[in-house]
Amino acid sequence: MNKRIISNFKITKRLFFKKSDIVKWITSSKVTTKEELNQLADGYIFKNPLS
């Protein structure tokens, strides 16, 4: 399960993140947009007609 947490570390009172961890978090946390879902649905209906 993805908790949507980016690994980090503290030095004194400052919070730091590795750039590679941020990129990994962004790419793994992608949410499908409404437009993308509509395109997928249209493609499915086109390939699998009801009749």
C-alpha positions in Angstrom: 0.0 0.0 0.0 1.3 3.4 -1.0 1.2 5.8 2.0 2.2 8.7 -0.2 5.2 9.5 2.0 8.6 10.7 0.6 11.6 9.5 2.5 13.5 12.3 4.1 16.2 13.1 6.6 16.9 16.0 9.1 20.0 17.9 9.6 19.6 20.2 12.6 16.0 21.5 12.2 15.9 21.4 8.4 14.2 18.6 6.5 15.9 17.3 3.3 14.9 15.1 0.4 16.9 13.3 -2.2 16.0 14.3 -5.7 15.8 10.7 -6.8 13.4 9.9 -4.0 11.1 12.8 -5.1 11.2 11.7 -8.7 10.4 8.1 -7.7 7.5 9.3 -5.4 6.0 11.5 -8.2 6.1 8.7 -10.8 4.7 6.1 -8.4 1.9 8.4 -7.1 0.5 9.3 -10.5 -3.3 9.4 -10.5 -5.2 8.9 -13.8 -7.0 12.1 -14.9 -10.7 12.2 -16.0 -9.5 12.9 -19.5 -7.2 9.9 -19.5 -10.1 7.7 -18.2 -12.4 8.9 -20.9 -9.7 8.1 -23.6 -9.3 4.6 -22.2 -13.1 4.1 -22.1 -13.4 5.3 -25.7 -10.6 3.1 -26.9 -12.2 0.1 -25.1 -15.7 0.8 -26.6 -14.2 1.2 -30.1 -12.3 -2.2 -29.8 -15.2 -4.0 -28.2 -18.5 -2.9 -29.7 -21.7 -4.1 -28.1 -23.2 -5.7 -31.2 
